[in-house]
Every structure is written in structure tokens, then in C-alpha cells.
Amino acid sequence: MQPIPSFTLSQDFGRNHDNAYTLPANYYTSEAVFEYEKEHIFAHAWLCLCHTSELAEINAYVTRRIVGENLVALRDREGTLRAFYNVCPHRGHELLKGSGVARNTISCPYHAWTFKLDGELAFARNCENVEHFNKADYGLTPLRVAEYAGFVFVNMDMDAPPIEQALAGLDAHLKSVCPNVERLQVASRTITDTPANWKVIVDNYMECYHCAPAHPGFSSSVDTRGYTHTFHGNWTLQHGPGQSSERGYSFDTQVRNRAFSGYWVWPCVMFNVVPGDDTMTVIYEYPVSAGLTVQYYEVLMKSKDVTPEQRDFITWATQTFRPEDLSLVESVQRGLQSRGYRGQGRIMVDAERSGISEHGIAYFHRKVADYYEQQAGKSDERA
């Protein structure tokens, strides 16, 4: 068990949202904090890897790197969804790269150990001449895996509560807004190495206080006067009425969905259903270190073959809106390391919980603090 950093938070940190302050700056910059979060947050959370369409085909696989772990999820020959650490149990060589469709077995590039898609070791050269070698002892190390709300999630903790419990209500709500979420396709993907802490990125997502000054196009397409942010355990919902705009994005006002619905899911994936039917954007965060996060930004639509109007939206989302957010979080990460920053910032929460209130950040920070408090309690019990 890793020791708790000496700069743990007070037990009442963030409990009063009306008088809340941000996490201290070193919670965004310290590698000791990041190492602690790897063990106590990410090793026990349901982590979103991809949309279910990426693994619709038999033998399809995707790999992702999250907090230093190389993970693979795949659809085996019988159609069963499986996930493993993407390393060979022989000497640790990584097995698969990127994404694609595997053969009926997985062969390690190093010594050609070969595995069935259910993780069982099928062949190891010369094993018949090695004393006390039992192939059953050398299968791939599994992960918990689940399809939920149209996406594929994994969990490193084999004893973690089922995803239906951890994210209760999310599947039904998302499908009520986007009924065809499971049938969407990845129409666009942009990958960025973002020099910012994963929590800086979540903070930015959890408020629309910055929308008017930093996102003029978005603000012209979503009316923040009717904007709400509600909390549902391990996920939250930001919701605002949409309005067709040439400055942001336009949509047929006769469509069923005429609102923006933004879902943050613990710890760091965001699903955004935009006005217009069957269109979503997704932000996957894959933390690398205290100051670096790889982000996958995807646009999901009915088909990969998009119309000119859909192409216009993709262009706006990836070349205008997305770079605005990237610039913001990169600047914040730099500023948190400045002597001029006072160590903590005031979270701007108003009594009405209006569209520009930052109560979402206060909620997120309290959840982060809970993990430090829980571990502090365990340490006290061991003492």
C-alpha cells in the first residue's frame, strides 16, 4: 500500500459548496499525488475505453494506455467481450498495438508465445522440455469488462461493484436523450498529448462560467440562461436548450433533440449529446503523468460517411471548439506552477446554481477528497 502524501486534505474540504475552494495547486502538479491517484482512484474505477462499435466485429480489438498500464479489449470468436493487460506473462513484452482485427490467436512478437482470444496460453515453444511448466498458469491477466450506455468500460479491480451499480441511471438517461447511441459510429477522432493534469481538464468541463468569454460559438448554440448542472453519484449532467447558430453549429429545428446534454462520468470521460438527432462528441482522458494527459476526442454519428452538413459540424468541433478548450487547460496547468498563484482558487458557486455557477467543480473536488479521506481512515485503523 502506497503511503498517503503528507499534504492530504482536511476532512471538511469541499463539503460546503457555497464556500468552496479548489484543490491545492500541488494536487495538479505533484507526481506523488499522481502516483497515489493511480493506485487509489484509477485502479478501482470503471474506465471507458471506446464506443461499442469499435468492438462490434468478431476478433476486433482496441488497445489503450492509461496511468502506465497497456490494456486491450477484444471480441472473441464466440462474440464474448474480454479485456486483458496487454502484456505477455513470459517476459512482459506488449502483445497488440493500436486497434484492428486479430487472428484467431494472439502471438507475442518476442518469443512467439501464443494465446487464445479468451486469454488461455495455447502454445509456448519448448515448454514440453521445461520442468514443472503448466500452461494453465500462464494465461493473460484479465480485467473486468462491461458494455454500458453504448460504450466499453474496464476495471482493474476484479472485486469492484458492477458498472450498473457504480454508474446507476446513466445508461437509461443517456439512451433517453440519444436512443441510438449503441448504433453510432466513430466519424472523427483527434488524439492530443495535452500538457495538463487530468483534473484540470475535468475542472474545465464541469463549469460553463468560461463559456461566454472562451467559447463564443458554443454560447451562441446553447442558451446558458436555462443551463443546469445536476449530480447523480458517479456522473453528472449539464443540460441547456439549444438554438441553431451559424457562429457555432446549426441544426434542423424540427429534430427531436433540441438541447445539449453533457455527461461527466467518474473519473474522467465526458459524453456530449449535441442538438440534432444522433450526434455526440466524446472526450476520453488517459492520464500519463501529473502534467500530461493523452486525450481522444471523437465525434459519433449515424455513419462514418457523413453529409456536408455533418462535415461542417466536425470541422467546427475539431478545429474551433476543441482547440479553445485545449488552450485553456494548458494555460491553467502552467499557471498553477507560478509563484503568482495563491495556491488555491475560489470556486464561484452562486445560490441559484445558475448556468454559470461552478458547483460542478466543487462536487468533483469533494469526490476526489473522499478518496484521500477513505485511505486516511484505513491508515488510522491499521495504526
N, C-alpha and C positions, 0 to 999 in steps of 0.2 A: 504494500500500500504506500503510495507516494505521500510524503508529509504535506500538511496543509501549509500554504505560504504564510509567512509571518504577517502579511498585510491583509488578513481576512476581514470581511465586512462585519459591522456591528449587527446584532440580532434584529434591530428595528429598522435596518436600512431599507428604504423604499416602501415601507408599509403604508405610509401616508402619501398617497398620490398627489394631494393638494399642496404638499410642501416637500417636493421630491428633488433630489439632485442626481446627476449622472453617476455612473461608476467612476471611481478614481482613474486618472489617466493611465496609471501603470497596469490597469486591467486590460488595456488595449495594446500595450507596448511590451509587457514583460513576457519573456519566454517561459519563466517559471509558472506564471498564470496559465499560459497556453498549454504547457505540459500537464498541468493539473486538470484543465478542462478536457483535454484529450482522454484522460483516464476516467473522469467522473461525470462528464456530460456525453461526449461523443461515443464512448464505448458502451453506452447503455441506452442510446436514443435510436428511434426509428429514423433512418437516414434515407432520403429519397434519391434514387439513382437515375431514373429515366421514366419516360412515358411508356405505358404498356405496349404501345405499337412497336417499340424498338425490339421487343422480345415476342412478337406475335408468331414468328416463323419457327418451325422445329429447328433445333440446333443453333438458333440465334443467340448471340451473347453480346454483352457490353462490359467494359471494364472502367473503373473509376478509382482515382487516388484520393483518399480522404484521411486527413490527420496522419499521414505517413503510412497508411495501410493501402495496399493494392487489392481491390475487391473485384470479383467477377460475378455477374448474374447471367443465367442462361436458361433456355427452354430445352429440356432433354428430348430424347427420341419419342418418349411416351406423352410429351406435352406438359410434363411437370416442370414448374418453375423452381429453380435451385440457385443457390448462391454459395460461394466459397471465397476464402482468402486465395488470391491469385498467385500462390507460391507452391513450388514443388516441395513435398516433405523430405525429399532426399537431401538436397543441399541448399534449398531456398531460392533457386532460380525462378524468375517470373515466367508464367506459362503462356498467357494470351496477351495480345496487345490490341488496343483500340476497341473496335467492335466489328461484328460481321457474323458469318455463319460458319460454325465449326464443322469439322468432320465428325464422324460418329464416336471418335475418341479425341482426347487431348494429349499431345505428346510434348514432353519437356524438351526445349531446344538444346539443353546442356548434355544430358546423358540418356535421352530418349525413354525415360520412364513414361508409361502410357496409362491414361486414366479413362474410365468410362465417364459419361456425362453425369452419372449420379455420384461421381466422386470416388468410386472404388478403383483401386490400383489394378489394372488389367495385366501389365507386363513390366518387368524390370530385368534388364539384361543381366545374366549371370546369377540371378537370385537363387537358382537351384543349387548353386555351389557355395552359398553363404550360410554359415551355421546359424540356426535359430532365427531364420528370416521368415516372417509370416506376412504375406501380402495384405492381410486384413488389418494389419497395424499401421498401414501407410497410405490410407486414403487421404483425399483432400480435406482440409479443415472446413466444416460447414459454417454458414451464417444463418440466422433466422431470415426468412424472406417472405414477403407478402405483396399481393396486388390489392391496392386500396385506392378508391377515388380516381381510378384510371391511371395510377402510377405504380411503379415498383419500388418498394422500400426494403431495406435490410437492417438488421440489428446484430451487433457483435455479441450482445448478451443473450445467450440461449435461454435464460430464465426470465427475460423481460416480459412484462404484461403484453398480451396480444394487441396488435395495432388497433383493432376495433375498440379496445378499451382505452388505449393511450390517446387516440385521436377521435374519441367518441363524437359522433354527429357530423364530422367533416364530410364523409362520403355522401350522406344524404343531402347536405346543404349544397355542396358543390354541384351535384347532379341536378338539384332543383333549379340551379342557375344555368348550368351547361349540361343538358341531358345527354348529349352525345360525346361527353368528354372521353369515354373509352375508345371511341372510333376516330378520334382526331389523329392527325399525322404531323410529324415534325417538318414544317415548311421552311424553317430557317434556324440555324444555330450559329451563335457567335461565342467564342471562347476567349476569355481575357485573363491574364495574370494581373490581378488587381493588388497594388501595394497598399492594402488596408486590412485591418483586423476584421474578422468575421462579424464581430458585434457592432463595429462602426457601420457596416453595411446593413445589418438588421435595424439599427437605430434610424438610419436614413429612411428605410422602408416604413417604419412604424409611425410616421407622422406626415401630415400634409401642410404643416406650418411653412415648409420650404417651397411648396408647390407654386404659389403665385410668383415669387421672385426668381425661382430657378427653373420652372417648367411652364413657360407661358403657353406652349401648345397643349399640354395636358390640362392646364387650368381652363383653357377655352373649351375643352371637350368634356370636362367633368365639373359639375357645379358644387364647389366646396361649401356653399351655404347650406346645403342639405346633406352634407357629408357626415357619416357616423363611423365610430370605431368601437366594436363590441368584443368582449373576451369570452372564450369558450374553452377554458382549460389549457390544453397544449396547442391551441390555434386561436387566431383572432380574425375578425372580419372588418375590413374597411369597405364602406358602401357609399356610393354617391350617384345621383342621377346624371345621365349622360346627355350631351347635346352635340349634334353634328357641327363640326367646325373645320374650316379649311386651314386654320392655323395649326390644329392638332390632327385629328383624323375625322373623316366624315363617314356616316353610315346611313343606311336606309331607315328612316324614322318609323317605318311600318314593321320593323322586325320585332320579335317577341321580347328580346333582351335589350333594353334601352338604358342600362345602368352599368357602372363599373363596380366590380366586386373583387377585392384584393384579399387573399388569404395568406397570412403568415403562419407557418407550421414549424413548431419547435423541432430542432433548434434553429435551422436556417435554410428553409426553402420557401419560396413565395409563388403562389398561383394567382394569376390575374385574368379574370374574365372581363373582357372589354365590351363596350356597347356594340351590338351587332351579333348575329347568331353564330355560334360555333367558332369563336376566335378567342385564343388565350395566349398569354405570354407566361413563361416560367423562368424564375431565377433560381438556379441551383448554386449553393455555395459549398466549395470543397476546400476547407482551410488547410494551409500548408505550414504556416508558422504564425507567430504573433503579428507579423506585419505583412503577410502575403496570403491572399485567398484566390484560388482559381474559381472563376465563375463561368457557368454555362448559361447563356441567355437564349431561350428557344421561343419561337413563335409556332403555335399549333393551330392548324386549320383543318378543314374537311379533307383536303387533298394536298399533296405536295405540288400538284400542278395548279398554280394559283392564277387568279384572274388579274387583269391590270389594276383593278381597284385594290385587291388584296396585296399586290406587289407594292402599291403606294403606301399601304399601312406598314408593311415590313420595312420599307425604306425609312419611313418616319420613325418607327420604333427603334430600329438598329442604328440609324445614322444621326438622329436628332435627340430623341428622348433618352436612350440608353447612355450615350456619351455625357449627357448632362449629369446623370447620377454618378457615373464613374469619376468625373472631375470633382464632384462634391466630396465623395468618400476619400479620395486620395488626398485632397487638401486637408480634410479633418485629421487624417492619420498623421500628416506632417505637423499640423498644429498642436496635436496632443503631446508632441515631443518638445515643444517650445518652452523656454523658461517663462515666456509671457503668459502661458496658460495657467490659470489658477488651480489646476489640479482636478476640479470638478465643475460642471456647468449646471445651472438651474434648469430644471425641466419645466417647460411652460404649459402648465395644466390649468385650464380655466374651469370654473364651477359648472358651466353648461356642457362641458365635454363637447365643445363645438368642433367644426371641421378642421380648425387649425390648432386645436389643443393637442399637446404632446403626451396625453395619458397613456398612449400605447407604449412609449419608451419606458415610462415608469413601470408598467406592467411587465415588460420584458426584463428590465433590470431586477425587479423583485424575484422573478423566476430564476435568473442567474444566481442571485444571492441565496436562494433556497438551497442550491446545490452545495454552496460553501457551508451553509449553516448545518445541513444534514451531516456532512462529513465531520464538521467540528463536533457535533453531538456524538458521533460514533467514536471519535478520538477521546472525548471525555469519558465515555463508557469504558474504553479499553484502558484508560489511565486508572 
